[in-house]
Amino acid sequence: MKLKPILFKIARSRFAEYFIGFAFAYLTRFMPLDRLWESKRVVVFKHPVPSWQTHWLGVPKKRVRSFAALDFEDEETQALILEVYEGLVKTAVSHNLPSFSILVNGGSYQDVPQIHFHLIDGPTISGQNWEPEKHIPPASSTEIVQNDSAIAYSHPSSTSDFHFIVTSQQSHPFGKNDFAQAKTGKEITAVFQLAQNLITQHNPPGYRIQINLIKNETTPLTFHLVT
């Protein structure tokens, strides 16, 4: 019997809340992870029970229960989450992935009580293709909410009852970002703060926040908040 699937099953059990955050904060080096990229604060590794052809996880080495629990007013939190995305993107580039999605689940969609980010690409393990959502500008009559650096609006043609596009007010695409620049952190933080506000306002039982990086696409920094 393989160890990794067993540990993953335990991580999804009702007992996980007592140890999973502590394990990533203090015991990461002892965990049997198939590591792809690692820093002092973040580890990227292959999902032990993948659902897609390419399925990796990016996890902070800090106890953080969920996306809703993140304090984006805190500079350390901003830097930590930015580093998760940086690690996932660097790993994708090193593996020559032309297109991929990065998502984080929340509410009832989150099955492990430690924040973790999925990088996915290709068909599912069962062979189904998954068409990623694309950036669509708001219709002229669409209500727009915003903060200093981001805007959000309902997806004009989504099949989901709850689907917001949350995007930077800047025009450059996510793949062109320099993660070492303070400007990049400010823009992504603004997007996440706006997403948190929408979650608080609408209180969906479960949701995901996803960005799709598609080869040769030049749309702005765009996240989808969707159920």
N, C-alpha and C positions, 0 to 999 in steps of 0.2 A: 504494500500500500504506500502510495507516494505521500511524502510529508507536506509538500506545499498545498495541495488541495485540502488536506486535513486542517492545516492552520487557517486557510481561507474560510473553511466552514465554521471554525470556531470564531473567527473574526466577525462573522455575520450572525452569531448567536446572541442570545440575550445577556450572556456573560461578558461580551466584548467591551462594554462600556467601562468595566473595571480595570482593563489592562491595555487596550489597544493604543490609546493615546500615550500612555506611559511608555509602551514598547517603542513607538516611533521616536519619542523624545529622548530616550536614554539607552535603548537596546538595539538600535538599527544595525550596528555592525555585527550583531550575533544572529540576525534574522536570515533565513535561507532564501534570499532574494536573488533573482536573475538580473543583476544590476546592469544598467545601460549607461548611466551618468550619475554622478554624485558630487555634492559639495558639502560644506560643513552644515548647511541648513536644509538641504533638499536631497531626496533620492528618487531617481527614475528607474523603474524596473518593469520587466515583462509581467503582465497580469497572470497570476497562477492558474486561473481558469478563464481563458480568453473567450470573448463573445464575437470578436471580429478577427479577420485574417491578421491584421496588426492591431494589437491591443496592449498598451502600456499604461502604467500608473505613475503619476508624479505626486509625491507626498512630502509635506513639510516634516522636519525632524523636531516637531513641537506639538504639544497636545492642543489641538484645535478641533472642536467637535463638529462644526458645520460652517457652511458659508454664512448663514445668518448670524453666527457668533463672531464673525470677523469685525474688528473695529478699524475701519479704513481711515479714521482720523489719526491713528497711531502709525508713525513712520516705519517702525519695525515691521508691523503687519503689512504695510504697503510693499516694503522691500522683499519680504518673505514670499508673498503671493506672486510678485513679479518674477522672482527667481524660479518659482515652479514653472511658469510659462517659458521662461528663458531656457531652463533645462530641457523641457519637452521639445521646444523648437530646435535647439541645438542638436538634440538626439535625432530628430526627424531629418534634419539637414545632413547629418553624418551618415544616415542610412538611405539617403537619396530618395526620400519620399516627396513626390511633387505636390501631392494634395493630401490633406488630413484634417481631422476635426479634434478640437480639445473641448472637453465638457466637464462640468462639475454638477453633481446632483444635490438636491436639497429636499427637505420635508420627507414625505413617504417614499420618495425615489432613492433616498440615500440609505443603503443597507449596512453600512459600517460606521460606527460612531467616531470616526476620525476623518476630517476633510481629506479628500483625495481627488485628483484630477485625472480623467481618462484621455489618452490620445488614441484615436481609432482611425483605421484606414482599410479600404477594400471591402469585400462582401463579408457578411456574417459567417460564423463557423458552419451554419447550416446551408450556406450558399446564396443567401438572399442579398441583393444589392440594396444599398441605402442611399437615397438621393439627398444630399445635404441641402439645408435651406440656404437661399441666396439673399443677398442684399437687395431690397426693393425700396425705392424712395417713397416717402409718404404721399398719399393722395392729397389733393388741394384742400379737402374738407377735414382731413385727419387732425385730431387734437394732438398736440406735441407738448411733452413735458421736458424740462431741461434743467441742467445746473451750469456751472461755469464752463465746463469743457465737454459735456455730453448731452445728447438728446435721446428721447425715447418716444415711440409711437406704436400703435397696434399694427401688426402685420396686415397689409391690405387684402391679402388673398390666402391666408392660412387656413388649413383644415382643422386646426386646434381652436378650442374656445378661448384659450388664454395664450397669446403669443405676441410678445413685444419685441421690436427691434430696438436695441440700445446701441448707439454708435457714437464715436467721437465726432466732435465738430470739425476736426481736421480732416484733410482729404487723403492722406497717404494710407496704404493698406498695412495690415498687421505684419505681414512678412517683411516689410521694409523698415520695421522699427529697430532702433538701436537700444537694447535694453540697458545699456550703461548710461543713457541720457535721462536726466531728471524729467524732461518733458514727456518722455514715454511713460514713465511711472505716473505722472500727473494725469495723463489722458486715460490710461487704463483704470486708475483708481476712481476717476470721475464716473466712468462707465459702471463700475461695480457699485459705487455708492448709489447711483440712480437705480440700478437693478434691485438693490436692497430696499430702497424706498418703495418701489413697485410691489415687491414681495410683502412688505409690511402693510401696504395699503389694500392689496387684493387678497392676501392670505391664501394662496393656492395650497392645497394639501400636499402636493408634490410638484417639483419643477426641475428643470435643468437649465443651465446657462452654458451656451455653446458658441464657439467660434469656428468657422469653417475656412480653412486656407486652401484655395483652389488654384491649381496651376494657371499662371498667366492672368489671373484675375486682379484687377486694380481697384476694387471697391474700397471704401473707407474701412477703418477699424470697426467691425460690426459684430456684436454679440446678439444671440437670440435667447430670450427668456421665454420658455415655452413649457407647457404641460403635456 
